Amino acid sequence: MDYLSLLLLITLAWVSIHVLISIFKTIKSTKYPPGPFPFPIIGNILELGNQPHQALAKLSQIYGPIMTLKLGHTTTIVISSPQVTKEVLQKHDQTFANRSIADTIRALDHHVLSVAWMPPSTQWRSLRRVCATEVFSSYHLDNTKVLRQRKVQDLMDYVKEKCNKGEALDIGEASFTTVLNSISNTLFSMDLAHYSSYKSHEFKDIIWGIMEEAGRPNVVDYFPIFGALDPQGARRRMDGYFGKLIAFFDELLEERLRLRASKNESKVCNDVLDSVLELLLEDNSQITRPHVLHLFLDLFVAGIDTTSSAIEWAMAELLRNPEKLEKVRKELKGVLAKGEELEESHISKLPYLQAVVKESFRLHPPIPMLLPRKLQVDVELCGFMLPKSAQILINVWAMGRDSSIWTNPNQFTPERFMESDINFKGQDFELIPFGAGRRICPGLPLASRTIHVVLASLLYNYDWKLKDKQKPEDMDISESIGLTLHKAQPLLVIPIEA
């Protein structure tokens, strides 16, 4: 080894030791929550692996329900208990209300126009009000339930076709098309796809592409200095995905404006798009056309992906546990008369079905670490100091698998909810798949109705067997994660008329 190389090696070693000592002193002096010791420069990035929600759950068993990681340049606080989560989302909700923005979410300025990602502001409150009054209110959902019922009937017709042919049905694909058309009819009074159609696959590819890019590790998020370079091409791909959907929504909006200008009363739809246009066209409106387009982007991407995957997970767990499936079917037959069509009003009479959905959410929350928060000021929490600009991750997947909260947490046991008042509406912090506090998912009411009705319809009308004579205990339930949690292998089942 020549003198120059030796000098370089000694210098590198000295710098590394100096950085490690500096990090250790900082963590010790500021009383950060405990956590794994970070490597120089990269921090704890390697700890995450390809299933970060699972990796962080294992680390929380070592370091506790609130821990610190360094992910490159970013200090990240991971919370894995209902008690600490309640402190964050209830007691300190306003302090933790801002979002940590991944670089991909900045595509097309989505982070400043999206109700899901923008900071709390007058515009944010206006958009939340639109969601609460024009999209997801009980009044509006009751008025549009006939539309959703038709889409469920379309699904049943498709299942019957598969049944008659003895062909396997992809539950995830079928659920996706059903939810896609349910939401598109609620928003725009139109279907957007048919089962097994190119359009359905195209929308699914775009929406899952968005979720993958939003959840995939990106060097720019760890080292913002590389933002302008976009070395992984992540923002460029997200520009493309967002651009396709925004252009589609803009065309629908423009067409509706032309219909209004023609004053053709026979073509008035009285749907969400019409209601939002009324607000958009008001004098001094806080809502602009870009806000409307990005609102529809949020409703589509979040609503369709999470709801359809939740249906697939619930079906997968029931097929893995035939005795639970039979218990649901027995309950359905006790409530519905022979030949009676299942409706949303029946849900309240089906406590075991509700327990199945809760248990599926516990094991497979649609967004396993919720959307990340970001601190704007230093905060003391549970005796620790959380620094300004820290990213806050709430690992609801870990809470769902915590043996100190749940008996036999890895078992699918809906019965645990039969004598419990716990629900997923944001008040019981053991089970918050939709979040809680002021930033709870506004689409919760529609998602809940859709999941219960679609699941019940599939179970009431048909028996099911796994493709290729697969045994329930051999089912693959491994996970694929982007921003949302999917079943890694599609659920392929053959319907048999009951």
Buried (B, 14 or more C-beta within 10 A) or exposed (E): EEEEEEEEEEEEEEEEEEBBEEBEEEBEEEEBBEBBEBBBBEBBBEBBEEBBBBBBBEBBEEBBBBBBBBBBEBBBBBBBBBEBBBBBBEEBBEBBBBBBBBBBBBBBEBBBBBBBBBBBEEBBEBBBBBBEEBBBEEEBBEEBBEBBBBBBEBBBEBBBBBBEEEEBBBBBBBBBBBBBBBBBBBBBBEBBBEBBEEEBBEBBEBBBBBBBBBBBBBBBBBBEEBBEEBEBEBBEBBBEBBEBBBEBBBEBBEEBBEBBEEEEEEEEBEBBBBBBBEBBEEEEEBBEEBBBBBBBBBBBBBBBBBBBBBBBBBBBBBBBBEEBBEBBBEBBEEBBEEEEEBBBEBBEEBEBBBBBBBBBBBBBBBBBBBBBBBBEEEBEBBEBBBBEEBBBBBBBBBBBBBEEBBEEBEEBBBEBBEEEEBBBBBEBBBBBBBBBBBBBBBBBBBBBBBBBBBBBBBBBBBBBBBBEEBEBEEBEBEBBBBBBBBBEEBBBBBBEEE
